[in-house]
Amino acid sequence: MKFGGSLCILNVGGRRFSFSPELMKDLPLSRLTRLHRCASEREVLEVCDDYDRDRNEFFFDRHSEAFSFIMLYVQHGKLRFVPHMCELSFYNEMIYWGLESSHLQVCCQRRLDDRMSDSSVHFSPEEEARGPGNRSRWLERMRRTFEEPTSSVAAQILASVSVVFVLVSMVLLCASTLPDWKTAESSVDAHRYETPLTWPSLSLLALTFLLLSSCRIIEAVCIGWFTAECIVRFIVARDKCEFVRRPLNIIDLLAISPYYISVTMSILTGENSQLQRAGVTLRVLRIMRIFWVIKLARHFLGLQTLGLTLRRCYREMVMLLVFICVAMAIFSALAQLLEHGLDLESGNQDYASIPAACWWVIISMTTVGYGDMYPITVPGRVLGGLCVVSGIVLLALPITFIYHSFIQCYHELKIRSARCTRSLSVDFIN
């Protein structure tokens, strides 16, 4: 942003805040980030209420004390409600500046959820990217229909159809790995050019060929639906780059592309299915369609809760992995020494190396115990008992944080879903 002056002055409700352009760019507030990217005064006036070029001052007709608390969050990383201010009004200020309810402290999130649940009010981020035209409103309506399954009746119908296609494609993928299915494909390939054919074998072959062809057609229809859905969602997306970077959209691409790659390779290598099944690459690409199951996360609250929990608890997950790796290194080295290293000739050959002992440590710490390898010496068994006990303790330490985060995420998403459902019911009645 280049509008003269080294400092940018934000006048929020009569209170001035001074920032350098570089600092404004790094602030975690989407409105100020958009203000920094503005290239003309016309674009600036779309973000703020007024602009003074001479003093390089931007005017915002918003609550000044709420913005002060938001700036405290930027400085210290903790966001709480303004005392003696309505929770809904403060949340409205948060949405205006580009924050979400997840940025609030846990106690404030509960207050907000309770207040919004009692008043049946639903806030959604401002659709600032859209213009006043009918085309922009239509695109926004389409985006909500495809991205938010609870936004309207049409969105729910679309989500239901998408779930049906996912389930059908999963059934076909699982059925294609059955031995009888492969036998049927082999029989069709073996008798395709065989002459002459008797009537019983011909009728059976025709029935088998018809069944396989129907399944391929159904599979192609499912892929066509997923492809069309992905293309439409990309067209109506506000930010195309952000759309491509989203994990669920990347998974959609990984689930769709193997089909087209396999079809292309089939055209290039011929229709010999024996040759196709022999290709390791094609088998890997085909099994990658299992990622379709993750598409259900768009429509089911439980999977959304799991994904949100993993995203918020990635530090605890890394800490859990570090605990396991450190314990695995220590116990595997000791197990190899006690079971094999002290007596190389008659020692336990299952513990011939530290990597081999790592497998025993993993199944012991997680209390699985397959029984495929176990210590036979007294010191080794004592070490095994210590390994099991330490595994229970180490795994339980970060699990508590993950559990509380899961409960919090589930409560948050459940309140949001119930709020959207009430809003949908009112719209449907009207």
Disulfide bonds with the S-S distance in Angstrom:
none
